[in-house]
């Protein structure tokens, strides 16, 4: 759809064969979504057994899309941990050219907003909220109190600082970032299961 908008294709214009093939392939993939099952009960194991409850949010951006995904991580008395998918979202990147570092800032704002929404809805304790990004430039933005930035950057950095603890932002390599799947249109189990390192204590 983004490509068609950039080409200024009107709704009643005939599409070329390449675009038609891409749309048909996408439509076939849509039919597969009926097979996807996501458990919605976040309290599967007796809650009294939980020793530590954390919310982990991952964000990523590319010139194509922005992605955010959230997981509930729980450690239990008997030593094991669970990682449950809560929600994931993907947005098409703006048609107007925006640099990737700025898009990463926008994705981080979306992660902070999503975290706030989740915390407002759930009815159980959360011991910590952690945010993950694979953008080192973004981490520099939020940790630098000396530099003067343009309005776009200043506004987003202030939203992030108001809505999250900047000390809770962590770096994660792209290959371990599940939000990367949304920005690259990848289908993977990692999106629903969470990254492997969250399954460790």
N, C-alpha and C positions, 0 to 999 in steps of 0.2 A: 504494500500500500504506500509506503514511503517512497519507493522508486517511482510509482505511478504519479504521485503528487509532484515529485521533482520534475518529471517529464511533462507535467501539466496535461495529463490525459483526462479528458472530460468523461463523464459517466456514460455517455452514449457512443463513445468512440470504440471502434473495433480494436482489439488487442492483437499484438503480434503473437506468433506461435510460441516463442520462448516464454513470454509472460503467461500465456494460457497454460503451458505445461507446468510452470511454477505454481500457479493457482490451483491446478488440479492435484498436484502433489501435496500441497498444503491442505486441501479439502480432505484427501485420503487420510492424512495424519490426524485431522480433527475427529474423524470417526473412531480413532483408537482411544480417544479420551474416555469413552464409556467403560473401558477396562481398568481405569485407574481408580484405586481405592485408597483413601486416606483416613485412618482412624481419627475420630474427632474427640474422643474422651482423653483428656490429658492426665487424668487421675486413675491410671490403670491399676497400679499397685497401691496398697493401703498407704494413704498419705502420711500416717503417723510414722512410717518407716523411713521417710525422707529426711536425710541429714543436711542436705544442701540443695537449694533450688536456684537455678540461674536462667536468665533469658539471654540468648546469643543472637545478635542480628548481624547479617553480612550484607555489604553493599558493593556494587560495582557499576561501572559505566563504560560505554564505548561510543563511537560515532553513530552506532545503530540504535542502541537501547540503554536503558537504565534498569538495574535489577536490585531487589531487596528481598531477603528471605530470613525468617525468624524460626528459632528452635528453642524448645524448653529442655534444659539439661538438669537431670536429677541424680543425686548420689544417694544410695540407700544404706541402711544400717549394716546389711550383710556384705557390703563392699562393692556391689556392682553399680553400674550407672546406666541411665537410659537417655536417649536423645530423641525428642519427638518434634516432628514438623508442626509448626503452628500455622503459618501463612507465608506465601510468597507472591510478589508482584513484579511485573515487568511493564515498563513504559517505553514507547517509541521515543527516540531522541528528537529534539527539535529539528525542523527542516533548516532553520537558520543555523549557519555554522557556529558552533561553540567548541572551544578547546576541550580536550579530554580531561585535563585537571579541573576545569570548571564543571564539567558534567559529573565528575567524581564528587565534587562538593554538593551538587544537586542531589545525587544519589544518597549521600550521607544525610542530607536534610530529610529525605524520604524515610530513611532508616530510623532517624530520631522520632519522626512523627508516628511511624508504625509502632515503635517501642512504646511511646506514650499511649497510643490507642489500646495496645495489648494490656498494659498495666492497668488502664482504666476499666477494662472489661473483666479480667480474670478475678476470681474470688478466693485466691490463696496467696500465701506469702511468696515473695521472690527475694532471695538473699543478695542478688547482684545482677546487674545488667551490663553486658559487654557488647561492644561494637567492633566489627572486623572489616578491614579494607585492604586491598592490595595496592593502594596508591600511596607511595611515599610522599608525593607532592602535597596530597591532602593532609597527611599527618603534619607536614611542615606548616601548612596554613593554620591549623588549629593550635599548634604549640608555639607559634611565634607571636609574641606580644609587642615586639618592637617595630616590625615593618609596617608601612602604610600601604594598604591595598585599595584597589578600585571598589566602587560601591557594590558591584555584583558579589565580589568575594567577601567584603565586610558584612553584608547583610546575611549571607549564608553561614559564615563563621559564627556570627552572633546567635543565629537560630540554633546552631549545633551546640554552642556553649550553654545556652539557656535551657535546652532540652535534654542535655546529657552531661555526664561527668567526663571531661576531656581526658582524664587519667584512665578511663575505662575503654579508650580506643586502642585497638591492637592492630599490628600488621600481620597479614596472612598472605602467603605466596599465592599467586593466581591459580596454580594447579590445585590448591586446597580450598579455594573460595567457591562455594556453591552458587553464589550470585553471578559468578562468571558464566554459568550455564545459560542464564537468561539473556545476557548481553551478547552471547555468541550463537543463540538459537540452538543450543545443544540439548539433546534429550539424554538424561542420565538419572540413575537411581539416587545419586548424591543429592539432588534437589530435594527429594522427599525424605531421605534417610539422614542427611547431614554429613558433614565431612568426617572422615575416619578419626581424626584426632579428638573429636568431641565424644567418641565412644570410649575414650580412655579416662581414667580418673584424673 
